[in-house]
Amino acid sequence: MSFTVATVVSSVQRVYSNLITADVVGYLNEVRPDILRRLRLRNTSQTVNLTAGTGEYAITTPMLGATSVEYRRSATDSDARILDPTNLETLDIVHPNWRNRESDEPRQYYFIDGLTGPKIGFFPEPDLTTTGGYPIITIRYLDCETLSSGSTIYDDILSPMLYVHNVCRRYAEDRGLDDLALRFKLCDDEMKANEDYLKGRQTKDASTRLRSANRRASAAT
């Protein structure tokens, strides 16, 4: 479904009339990525071709939105590993002189903000060049834009109340309000309803695909 940020703002302000629009939008941008991640919505990916001996690569992925980074050796499903996240400071402490280590299969990844945009780096540096599609890196990340007061939200959820309750909960947390327990319960109930809704959608979609496949098979015989 689609709804406007203004709808969320007005609903929140009916609960907390002292909250100004800018603060509601700020809380909304804070809570939305975690909600989308939990519901597994708005996920996308980017692949990176490797060059042996090269440790860092330019990417278009938002650095803070990555949910996993996979190193895949071949098309075989089991022939892959999820890399562990790290950062330059940790590498300097745990693996002194790490930039001069021999190339090998990457085990960890890090993000840096390069002069020309974001980059992803690997430790160790890859020892193989991508040939025939493998090995290859797949970065999975959350495609979650920053919202403004005039934005429209196109998220597959039951209603704006999922965001309304979570914004109210974050505000109650920040201010230490007496109704915080109620806000948590409303968030949990709304999240459970949305999880059930999405499971039902997936089951219905799978059933529809199966019926379509059966009809095509019957027509072909």
Sequence and secondary structure as in RCSB ss.txt:
>XXXX:A:sequence
MSFTVATVVSSVQRVYSNLITADVVGYLNEVRPDILRRLRLRNTSQTVNLTAGTGEYAITTPMLGATSVEYRRSA
TDSDARILDPTNLETLDIVHPNWRNRESDEPRQYYFIDGLTGPKIGFFPEPDLTTTGGYPIITIRYLDCETLSSG
STIYDDILSPMLYVHNVCRRYAEDRGLDDLALRFKLCDDEMKANEDYLKGRQTKDASTRLRSANRRASAAT
>XXXX:A:secstr
  EEHHHHHHHHHHH TT  HHHHHHHHHHHHHHHHHHHT SEEEEEEE  TT  EEE  S GGGEEEEEEE SS
STTSEEE EE  HHHHHHHSTTGGGS      EEEEEEETTEEEEEEES  SS  BTTBSEEEEEEE      TT
 EE   SS THHHHHHHHHHHHHHHT TTHHHHHHHHHHHHHHHHHHHHHHHHHHHHHHHHHHHHHHHHH 
